[in-house]
Amino acid sequence: MSEIVLSRIEQQPTTLRDVVLERLRDAIIGGVFKPGDRLVERVLCEQLGVSRTVVRETLRYLDAEGLVTHVPNRGPMVAEMSWEDAQQIYDIRLKLETDAAMACARNMTPDLERRLKVALADLQSAGQDQAPGALFKAATKFYALIFEGAQHNIAWEIVQRLNGRISRLRILTLTSDNREIPGPAHMQAICTAIIGRDPDAALAAVTEHLHEAKLIARQLLLDDKSV
């Protein structure tokens, strides 16, 4: 049997569900839909111009991400974020992200260094614009490169399942005025340590960033029950 060679698909096709998912996720993370708001399928169908089947499939996906919850007799609603949930997310992130940052620093290559610098620049630009959708994508790309460089693909799958809730917390804390060190400065420190091939500095930078973010999230979530 002759060898069959298939050409690599460089860019995955975007489906209608992917487009709707991106729109709804950005709207929830950006606060267009507030925690506790009902997500009425009929209204979403009219606003987005798509079928109820697509909307239902998208809402199920957002439910799996923890951004939407289905309440008996009320239907889908934007999920609320409690401090108890946030605390668990930060604890998981601390373990996975410190391990990934240290391994990425050990595995650093010139190509990975270049890609991380570009991803950091995009993240800093999105942070200045404070556009939730752009910040979500830029942060996801930045951390995806760190986990890729670490070769921690299973850990990244876990992070992706939490990514919606992580992004809600990220928007909440990165734009806070209560930070001793601005969020972009933390990202710069993490990137500098990793591309400097310094695992110990990477560990310290990620730990400091998440420790401060966790303190800010605790204060904001306990003070504001609408998050």
N, C-alpha and C positions, 0 to 999 in steps of 0.2 A: 504493500500500500504506500503510495507516494505521500510525502509530508505535505500537510495542508497548512498554509501560512495565511493568517488573517491579519489585516491591517488594524493597527491600534486606534481606538476611538479616543481622540484627544479631548473632546468636550462632549459631555453627556447631554442629550437633548432635553430641553425643558418642557415638562408636561404642564397641562392646564392646572392640575392639582398643585404642582410645585409653585406656580405663580400665585395661586390663591393662598397657599400655605405661607409664602413669603409675605404677602400683603397682611394677612391676619396676624401672623407672628409679630411683624413690625408694629402693627397697631396696638397689640397688647403690651409689648415691651416698651413702646413709646408712650403709653398712657392714654391713647385715644379711647380704648376700652378700659375702664377701671375695674379693679378687683370687686367681684360681686355683681358686675353688670351681666344681664342676660344676653345671650347671643342667639337672637331669633333667626332661625334658618330662612324663613320667608324674606325677611328684611335683607339678610346677607346675600341671598340669591338675587334680589332686585338691585342692590347696590353694586355687586360685582359682575352681574350679567352672566351668571353660570347656573348650572342645574343644582337641584337639591342634593343629588347624589354626590357631586363634587364637594359641596359644602359639608355634607355629613362625613365624608371620608377625611376631609381636612380637619374637622373638629375632633375626630377620633385620634388623628395623629397628634394634635395639640394636647389632647387629654393624656396621651402617652408621654409627652414632654413635661407634663405637670403645669401647663399654662391654662388649661381648661378643665373644668370638672363638670360631670353630669349629675344634677340633683334631681331625685325622684319628684315627679309632678311639676317640675319647674323647667327641666331641660338643661342645655349646656349653659355654663356661666364661666366668667373669667375667675380662675382660681385665686384665692387669697394666699399671701405669703406670710407665714408665721415665723417668729424668731426661732422657735424650736426646729422648724424645717431648715431655715437658713443656717443655723448652727451646724446641723448635720452636713449640709452641703459644703460649708467652709472646711469642716474637718476632713471630708473626703478629698476636697481640692488640695488641701495641704499635703496629704500623703502622696497623691498622684502627681501633682505639679512639681513638688520638690524633687521627687525621684526622676521625673522626666527632664527637668532642667539640669540636674547633675549629669545624667547620662548623655544628654545632648551636648553638654560642654565637653565631655570626654570624646564624643564622636565627631567633633566639629571638623568641617571641611571648608575650603574656600567657597565652594558653590553654596553650601548651606549658610555660611556667613553672609554672603551677598543677598540671599533670599530673605534672611531674617532682618537685615537692615531695611530692605524694601518694605517688608511687612510692618516693621516698627514705624516707618515714615507714614505709611497708610493709616495705621492706628492712631498716631498722633494727629494727623490731619482730620480724621473722623472725630476725634475728641474735641478738637477746636471748633468744628462745625456743630457738634452736639446733636447730630442727626442719629436717632436711635438705630435705625435700620443699617446705616453705614457703619456705625460703631460696632454693632453686633457682628457684621460680616468681617470687619477688619480684625476684631479681637479673636474671632474664631480662626481666621487664617493664621494669625500670629501664633496662637497656641497649637494649632494643628502642625505647624512647622517644628515647634519644639518637640512635640510627641513623635513626629516623623523622624526627626534627628535622633531621638532617644531610642527609636525602634520599639516604642511601647504602643503597639497597635491595639491590643486588647484594652489597655487603660484608656486610650482615646475613644474607643467605642463606649465605654462607661461615661466618659465626660460628655460625649455627644448626647446621650440620653438625658443628661442634666442641663444641657446647654441653654435651653429656654429659660429655666429658672436661674441659672448662673448669669445670663445676660440681664435679667431683671434686676438682680442684685448689683451687677456691674454698672448699669445705668444709674442706679440709686446711689452708689458710693463714689464712682469716678467723678461725678458732677457735684459732689457735696463740698460745701465751703468749710467743713469741719476737719479737713485733712491737714495733718502737720506737713506732709509731703504730697505735692500734687500727684494725681494718678499717673499722668504721662511720665513723671520723673521716676516713679516706681518701674514702669515698663522699660524705660531707658536703662535703669540699673540692672534689671533682669537680663536684658539683651546684651549689655556690655559684659556682664559676668560670663554669660554663655559663650559669646564669640571670643572672649578672652581665654577660653578653655580652662576656666577656674571653677570646678565643681563646688568647692566650699563657698565661694562668693555667690554662686548661683543659688545654693541652698539658703544663704542668708538673705539674699534679695527677695526671693519668692516668699520666704517666711515673714519678712518684715511687711511686705505688701499685703499678704493675706491677713496678718494679725491686725493691721490698721483698718483694713476694709471690714473685717469682722466686728471690730469695736464700733465703727460707724454704723454698720447695718443693725447692730443690736440697739443702738440709741434711736435710730430712725424707725425701726420696726416696732419697738415698744412704745414710742411716742405717738406714732401714726398708725392707727389700726386699719387704714384704708389701703395699705400697700399690698 
